[in-house]
C-alpha cells in the first residue's frame, strides 16, 4: 500500500512539474510578445510623427509655390 501511495505521489509530482514548466514557457512567450508589441507601438508613433512632419512640410512648400 505504501508503494502505491509513493508511486501516486510521484506521478502527481511529475505531472505538476510538467505543467509548471509549460506554464512558465507560456508566461515567457507572453512577455516576449508584450515587448514586441510595445516596440511596434513605439515605432508606429515615430512613423506617425514623421508623416505629420512631412505633411506639414509639403503644405508649407505648396504655399510658397503659389
N, C-alpha and C positions, 0 to 999 in steps of 0.2 A: 504494500500500500504506500509506503514512504517513497519507494522508487517511482511509482506513478505520480505522486504528488510533486516530487522533484522534477520529473520529466515535464509535467504540465506547467510548472513554474518556468522551466527553461524555455519551453515553446512560447509561453506568454512573453517572456523577456525578449526572445528573438524577434517575435512579431512587432512588439513595441519599439524595439531598436530600429527595425527596418522602416517602420512608418515615421519614426522621429527623423531618420536620415532623409527620407523622401520629403517630409515637411520642411526640413531645413533647406534642401535643394530648391524647393518651390519658393521659399522666402528669399533665397539668394537671387533667383531668377526675377522675382518681383522687384527687388532692389535695383537690379541692373536695368530693368525696363523703366523704372521711375527715373533713373539717372539719364537714360537715353531720351525719355520724354522731356525732361527738364532742359536738356541740351538742345533738343529740337525747338522747344518753345523759345529759348533764348535766341537761337539762330533766326527763327521766324520774326522775332521782334526787331532784330538787326536788319533783316531784309525789308521789313515794312518801313523802318526809318529811312533806309536808302531809297526806296521807291518814292516816299513822300518828298525827300530832298530833291530827287531827280524831277519829279513833277513840278515842284516849285521853281526849280532852275529853268525848266523848259518854258513855263509860263512867263517867267521873267525875261528870258531870251526872246520869246514871241512878242512880248510887249515892246521890246527895244526895236524889233524889226518892223513894227507897224509904222 
